[in-house]
Amino acid sequence: MREGGSRGEALAGWLLTAPAALAFLLLLLAPTLAAIALAFSDYELGQWPPAWIGLDNFRELWMDRGFRTSFVNTLVYVGIVAPVSVLGGLGLALLIEGAARGRTFFRAVFFLPVVSLTVAMAAAWQYLLHPTIGPVNAALRLLGITGPAWLSSSDTVLLSLAAIGVWEGVGFNMVLFMAGLTAIPRELREAALVDGAQRGWDRFRLVTWPLLGPTTLFVVTISLVRSVRVFDTVAVLTRGGPNKASEVLLYTMYTEGFTFLRLGYSAAITLVFLAIVLALMLLQTRVLDRRVHYG
């Protein structure tokens, strides 16, 4: 009876996990394997069968000036958005957590960009940053400053998109940091105060920051991933222009695959993108995880 019961339990377990396993296979593993295979082919939409060309797509990527531009733009965007959104989220979380009133209101205000439709918010930013009728340049004119064409100048377009990315990410990171702050016992801060940590900075450095280590690691990881996969704002606001000054990896992958129909070349860009994500994950695991204190 016990052997029959164990077999029944094993069968029930397989039946319960089958939907999740099937979804993983069809929605994640199979497309990933297909992208890897296509990256080494010359497949174009409507052309079948594709020919195996080995590393030719990656050699073309190496020589493609447009790809190098989008690669550098992505790195610059990540280098701005990720650290600023992490530090901004931490600062807002500390300010709201220390406030006596209005915590719920400020949480809702700063979290609003996270739950808003990206396309709708991009349209709002297009109006705000308009060179002639936009409120941003209107405010600068009141100060005697001539504002630039934020989204149509090669000098400012990437910085403008990075500012929008920071605006989107700060509220999300703030909520995560607030969750981490609420998990820190107040008794530890009070004990630090008794032990001589009179200044708020000392209590933050000695108590709050070390115990926020796991939350910080998670926030940094999420911020890196969210910033490296930027696409919506570029597609809606600039379409990679002007002169590819705002083109990023995902937008290049999209245009190569769905505008020029070069799915093999697009798959090669996808592999490069996945390699960047894996490298970032490995970096944060090797560098940050060793310094995290798990209480």
C-alpha positions in Angstrom: 0.0 0.0 0.0 2.8 2.4 0.8 4.5 1.8 -2.5 1.2 2.4 -4.4 0.6 5.5 -2.3 4.1 6.9 -3.1 3.6 6.3 -6.8 0.2 8.1 -6.6 1.9 11.1 -4.8 4.6 11.2 -7.4 2.1 11.1 -10.2 0.1 13.9 -8.6 3.3 15.9 -8.2 4.1 15.5 -11.9 0.6 16.5 -12.9 0.7 19.6 -10.7 4.0 20.7 -12.0 3.3 19.9 -15.7 1.5 23.2 -16.5 4.4 25.3 -15.1 7.0 23.1 -16.8 5.1 23.2 -20.1 4.8 27.0 -19.9 8.5 27.3 -19.1 9.4 25.0 -22.1 7.1 26.8 -24.6 7.4 30.4 -23.5 11.1 30.6 -22.3 13.3 27.7 -23.2 12.1 27.0 -26.7 12.3 30.7 -27.9 15.7 31.0 -26.3 17.0 28.0 -28.1 15.4 29.2 -31.3 17.1 32.6 -31.0 20.5 30.9 -30.4 20.0 28.8 -33.5 18.9 31.8 -35.7 21.9 33.9 -34.5 24.1 31.6 -36.6 22.0 31.7 -39.7 21.1 34.2 -42.4 17.4 33.8 -41.8 15.2 36.6 -43.1 11.4 36.7 -42.7 9.8 34.9 -45.7 13.0 33.2 -46.7 13.2 29.4 -46.0 15.2 27.4 -45.3 17.9 29.5 -43.6 21.5 28.9 -44.3 24.1 28.2 -41.6 26.7 31.0 -41.7 28.5 30.4 -38.4 29.9 33.6 -36.8 29.2 35.9 -39.8 26.5 37.8 -38.0 28.7 38.5 -35.0 31.6 39.6 -37.4 29.1 42.0 -39.0 28.1 43.3 -35.5 31.7 44.0 -34.8 32.1 46.0 -37.9 28.7 47.7 -37.7 29.1 51.3 -36.6 25.4 51.6 -35.9 25.5 48.6 -33.5 28.6 50.1 -31.7 26.7 53.3 -31.3 23.6 51.6 -29.8 25.9 49.5 -27.6 27.7 52.7 -26.2 24.3 54.5 -25.8 23.0 51.6 -23.8 26.0 51.6 -21.5 25.7 55.4 -21.0 22.0 55.1 -20.3 22.6 52.3 -17.7 25.5 54.2 -16.2 23.2 57.2 -15.5 19.9 55.6 -14.7 20.9 52.7 -12.5 23.0 54.5 -9.8 20.9 57.7 -9.8 17.6 55.8 -9.4 19.0 53.6 -6.7 20.4 56.5 -4.7 17.3 58.6 -5.3 15.0 55.7 -4.2 17.1 55.3 -1.0 17.0 59.0 -0.3 13.2 59.3 -0.8 12.6 56.1 1.3 14.7 57.6 4.2 12.9 60.9 4.0 9.4 59.4 3.9 10.2 56.9 6.6 11.4 59.6 8.9 8.4 61.9 8.2 5.8 62.2 10.9 2.9 62.8 8.4 2.0 62.2 4.8 3.7 58.8 4.3 0.9 57.3 2.4 0.4 60.4 0.2 4.1 60.6 -0.8 4.3 56.9 -1.4 1.4 57.2 -3.9 2.9 60.3 -5.6 6.4 58.8 -6.2 5.0 55.4 -7.1 2.7 56.8 -9.7 5.2 56.6 -12.6 5.5 52.8 -12.0 1.8 52.1 -12.5 1.3 54.6 -15.3 1.2 53.5 -19.0 4.6 54.1 -20.6 3.1 55.4 -23.8 0.8 57.9 -22.0 3.7 59.1 -19.8 6.0 59.4 -22.9 3.4 61.6 -24.6 3.3 63.8 -21.5 7.1 64.0 -21.5 7.0 64.9 -25.2 4.9 67.9 -24.3 6.9 68.9 -21.2 10.2 68.8 -23.2 8.9 70.5 -26.3 11.4 73.2 -27.3 8.8 76.0 -27.8 5.6 75.2 -25.9 7.1 72.9 -23.3 6.8 74.0 -19.6 10.5 73.0 -19.0 11.9 75.5 -21.5 9.2 78.1 -20.4 10.5 77.9 -16.9 14.1 78.2 -18.1 13.2 81.3 -20.1 11.9 82.9 -17.0 15.4 82.5 -15.6 16.9 84.0 -18.7 18.1 80.7 -20.0 17.5 79.4 -23.5 16.5 75.8 -23.2 17.7 73.2 -25.8 15.6 71.0 -28.1 15.7 68.2 -25.5 14.5 65.3 -27.7 15.6 66.5 -31.1 19.3 67.4 -30.4 22.0 64.8 -30.4 23.7 66.5 -27.5 20.7 66.2 -25.1 18.5 63.4 -26.3 20.2 60.6 -24.4 20.4 62.7 -21.2 16.7 63.5 -21.5 15.8 59.8 -21.9 18.0 59.0 -18.9 16.2 61.6 -16.9 12.8 60.0 -17.8 14.3 56.6 -16.9 15.3 57.9 -13.5 11.9 59.4 -13.0 10.4 56.0 -13.7 12.7 54.0 -11.5 13.0 56.1 -8.4 9.5 55.4 -7.2 9.9 51.7 -7.7 13.2 51.6 -5.8 11.7 53.8 -3.1 9.0 51.2 -2.4 11.5 48.4 -2.2 13.8 50.3 0.2 10.8 51.3 2.4 10.0 47.6 2.7 13.6 47.0 3.8 13.5 49.8 6.3 10.3 48.6 7.9 12.0 45.2 8.5 14.8 46.8 10.6 13.8 46.7 14.3 13.7 50.2 15.8 15.3 48.8 18.9 18.6 48.6 17.1 18.5 52.3 16.2 17.7 53.1 19.8 20.5 50.9 21.1 22.9 52.7 18.7 21.7 56.0 20.1 22.3 54.8 23.6 25.8 53.7 22.6 26.8 57.1 21.4 25.6 57.3 17.8 23.9 60.7 18.3 23.9 61.8 14.7 21.4 60.4 12.2 24.3 59.7 9.8 26.1 57.6 12.4 23.0 55.5 13.0 22.4 55.1 9.3 26.1 54.1 8.7 26.3 51.7 11.6 22.8 50.1 11.7 20.6 50.9 8.8 23.0 50.6 5.9 24.4 47.2 6.9 21.0 45.7 7.5 19.7 47.1 4.1 22.3 45.0 2.4 20.0 42.3 1.0 17.5 44.9 -0.1 20.2 47.0 -1.8 21.5 44.0 -3.6 18.0 43.3 -5.0 17.4 46.9 -5.9 20.7 47.2 -7.7 20.0 44.0 -9.7 16.5 45.1 -10.7 17.7 48.6 -11.6 20.4 47.3 -13.8 18.0 44.9 -15.6 15.3 47.5 -16.0 17.7 50.1 -17.4 19.5 47.8 -19.8 16.2 46.7 -21.4 15.0 50.2 -22.1 12.8 50.3 -25.2 9.4 51.9 -24.8 10.5 55.5 -24.3 13.0 55.3 -27.2 10.4 53.8 -29.5 7.7 56.4 -28.7 9.7 59.6 -28.2 12.8 59.4 -30.5 12.8 56.2 -32.6 16.6 56.1 -32.1 17.2 59.6 -33.5 18.4 62.1 -34.2 21.3 60.4 -36.1 21.1 57.3 -33.9 22.0 59.4 -30.8 19.4 57.7 -28.7 19.4 54.2 -30.3 19.8 51.4 -27.8 20.4 47.7 -28.1 16.7 46.6 -27.9 15.6 49.2 -30.4 18.4 48.1 -32.8 17.3 44.5 -32.3 13.7 45.5 -33.0 14.4 47.5 -36.2 16.7 44.8 -37.6 14.1 42.1 -37.0 10.8 43.8 -37.7 11.7 46.6 -40.0 14.5 45.1 -42.1 13.2 41.5 -41.5 16.8 40.2 -40.7 15.8 37.9 -38.0 19.1 36.1 -37.9 21.0 39.3 -37.4 18.5 40.4 -34.8 18.9 37.1 -33.0 22.7 37.8 -32.8 22.0 41.1 -31.2 19.7 39.3 -28.8 22.5 37.0 -27.7 24.8 40.0 -27.2 22.1 41.6 -25.1 21.7 38.4 -23.0 25.5 38.3 -22.5 25.4 41.8 -21.1 22.6 41.0 -18.7 24.5 37.8 -17.5 27.7 39.8 -17.1 25.9 42.4 -15.0 24.4 39.6 -12.9 27.8 38.0 -12.4 29.4 41.3 -11.5 26.8 42.1 -8.8 27.1 38.5 -7.4 30.8 38.6 -7.2 31.2 42.2 -6.0 28.1 43.0 -4.0 26.9 39.7 -2.6 30.1 39.2 -0.6 29.6 42.5 1.2 26.0 41.9 2.1 25.1 41.1 5.7 22.2 38.6 5.9 20.7 39.0 9.4 
